[in-house]
Amino acid sequence: MQCKDIPDAPLVRFVAEKQQEKGYWVNVWDFDGTPYADLPDNLFRAKMGNLIKKGYLTGCNCGCRGDYELTNKGREFLEWDTAMERLATDA
C-alpha cells in the first residue's frame, strides 16, 4: 500500500469532525480504533505529510504526538468533495 491508495477526503473529514468534537487539534492517539490505526507508522506519517503539503492540514508530523488541524483550504476541499458526492448521487 502507498499514500496514493489512501483517499484524502475521509482522512481530512475525520480530522475535521474530531477537531470540532474536541474543540482543538487532533493528535495521533485520536486515530486509535479507526482503520488508520492499522497503517504502518511510516505510511501514516507520509500520508499526513502529503495532506500538510497540499495545505489541507497543518501540524507536526515528526513522529511526536502529531498535532493536526484543519486549514481553510482543507475546509474548502471538504466542501468541494461533498458537492462532488451530491452530483454523483443526483446523476
C-alpha positions in Angstrom: 0.0 0.0 0.0 1.1 3.5 -0.8 -0.1 7.0 0.1 -1.9 7.3 -3.2 -4.0 4.3 -2.2 -5.5 6.2 0.8 -8.1 8.7 -0.2 -7.7 12.2 1.1 -11.3 13.1 1.8 -12.2 10.6 4.5 -9.0 11.3 6.4 -9.4 15.1 6.2 -13.1 14.7 7.2 -12.0 12.6 10.2 -9.7 15.3 11.4 -12.4 18.0 10.8 -15.0 16.1 12.8 -12.7 15.1 15.6 -11.3 18.7 15.9 -14.9 20.0 16.1 -15.8 17.4 18.7 -12.7 18.2 20.8 -12.6 21.9 20.2 -8.9 21.8 19.4 -6.2 19.9 17.4 -6.2 16.2 16.7 -3.3 14.0 17.7 -2.2 10.6 16.6 -4.0 8.9 19.5 -7.3 10.2 18.2 -6.9 7.7 15.3 -7.0 4.7 17.7 -9.9 2.4 16.8 -10.1 3.7 13.2 -8.9 2.0 10.1 -6.0 4.4 10.0 -4.6 3.0 13.2 -3.7 -0.2 11.3 -1.5 1.7 8.9 2.3 1.3 9.4 3.6 4.4 11.1 5.8 5.5 8.2 2.8 5.2 5.8 0.5 7.1 8.1 3.1 9.9 8.6 3.8 10.1 4.9 0.1 10.5 4.2 -0.4 13.1 6.8 2.7 14.9 5.4 1.1 14.9 2.0 -2.1 16.4 3.4 0.0 19.1 5.1 1.9 19.8 1.8 -1.4 20.1 0.0 -2.4 22.7 2.6 -5.5 20.7 3.9 -4.0 20.3 7.3 -1.3 21.9 9.4 0.6 20.4 12.3 3.6 18.4 13.3 4.4 15.2 11.5 7.8 14.4 13.1 6.6 11.3 15.0 5.8 13.0 18.3 2.2 13.3 19.4 1.3 14.7 15.9 -0.9 17.7 16.4 -3.0 18.2 13.2 -5.5 21.0 12.5 -7.8 21.6 9.6 -7.0 24.6 7.5 -9.3 26.9 5.5 -8.1 25.1 2.3 -9.0 21.8 4.0 -12.5 23.1 4.7 -12.8 24.2 1.0 -11.6 20.8 -0.1 -14.3 19.1 2.1 -17.0 21.4 0.7 -15.9 20.5 -2.8 -15.8 16.8 -2.1 -19.3 16.9 -0.6 -20.6 18.8 -3.7 -19.0 16.2 -6.0 -20.6 13.4 -3.9 -24.0 15.1 -4.3 -23.5 15.5 -8.1 -22.6 11.8 -8.4 -25.7 10.8 -6.3 -28.0 13.0 -8.4 -26.7 11.8 -11.7 
